[in-house]
Amino acid sequence: METRMTHHIMRAALPLLCFALTASVTPALAQQAPSIQVGSDTRAKSEAECLKDAKFAITETGFGVTFTSGPHIGGAGALNGVGAAVIVTCLSQGARTFIEVVGTSLDGNVAGEARNRVRTITMGPPS
């Protein structure tokens, strides 16, 4: 079970790792790299419920849903006039679901706010 959970967590982190590595290829690109804000936790809800809540959170934040793929759903738009994007990963762990929310923007404050808005709605209260 622990190996399976580690595999799921690593699978969730892989898109973020690829994005971070791509952004740091050269010093010139690194200077223009967006801020990446990450938050994760588990909740007593199903993966399907988590993805439904994440879709609602993305649209409630004013973003459009830009993709869904397996345990991931992402969206992008403008927040406070600045471009931002979020990705939510929902991985079932039996009775609980691991939820990771990543927000990114060239403005670190906007990246954090996007992540926090989507995270708060998606996760709901601690359970």
N, C-alpha and C positions, 0 to 999 in steps of 0.2 A: 504494500500500500504506500509506504514511504517513497519507494522508487517511482511509483506512478505519479504521486503528488509532485515530486521533484521534477519529473518529466513535464508535467502540465505547467508548473511555474516557469520552467526554462522556456517552454514553448510560448508562454505569454510574454516573456521578456525578450524573445528573439527579435520581433519587429523593432522594438525600442533600441536594442543593441545595434542592429543594422543601420538604423537612422542615425544614431550617435556616431558610429564609425564613418559613415558617409559624410557627415557634417565636419568631421575633423581630419579629412584627407590632406588638406594643405592649410598653411597659416592664413591665407587669404580667405578661404572658405570658413575657417574657424572664427574669424572676426565677424562674419555675417551670419553665423549659426544661430538658430533660434534657441530660446530658453526652453528647457524641458522640465516640467513639473510632474512628479509621480506620487500617487497615493494608492495604498492597497489595504485591504482587510478582508475578513470573511463575514458572511451573513447567513442566517437561517432562512434561505429562500432557494428556489430552484434556479437552474441556469436559464431556463426559458423566462421565468419571472424577472430575473436580473436583466436579460437582454431587452425585455419589454420596457422595464423601468429606465434602462439606459437610453433607449430610443426616445422615450418621453422626455428625459432630462436633456438630451441633445437638442430637440426641437423647442423645448421650453426655454432654453438658453438663447434661442434665436438662430441656431445653426441649422444647416440642412444635413441630413444623413447622407454621407458620401459613399459609404460602403458597408456591407455586412459580409462576414466570412467566418463560418464556424463559430467559435466563441467570441469573435470580435465584432464590434460595431464602431464606426467612426463618423465624425461630422466635422464640418468646417463652416466658417462664416466670420463676421466681424463682431467684436465686442468692444464697446467704447470707441468705435471707429478704427480699430486695429484688427488686422487679420489674425485668426487663431484657428487651431484644430484640436480635436480631442479624439482619443481612442479609448474604448472601454473593453476590457476582457473579462468574461464571466466563465469560470471553470468550476464545474461540479466537483465537490469533494464529499460525496455521500449526502448527509442531511444539510450540509453547508455549501456555500459557493464562495470561492475565492474571487474577489473583484479587484481589478486594477484599473485605475483611471489615469491617463496621461494627457496633459495639456501642453501645447506648444505654441509659441508666438515669438516674434522678434522682440516684443516687449515682455520682459519677465513678469511684470505685475499682471498683465493680461493673461499670460499663460497660467499663472497661479489662480487667477479668478475664474478662468474657464474650467480648469480642473476642479476647483472647489465647488462651483455651481453644479456641475455634472455629478461629481462624487456625492454631494449631499443628497441630491434627489435619487440617484441610483441606489445608494446604500441604504438610505432611510436611517432610522434610529438603530443603535446597537442591538443585536439579537443573538 
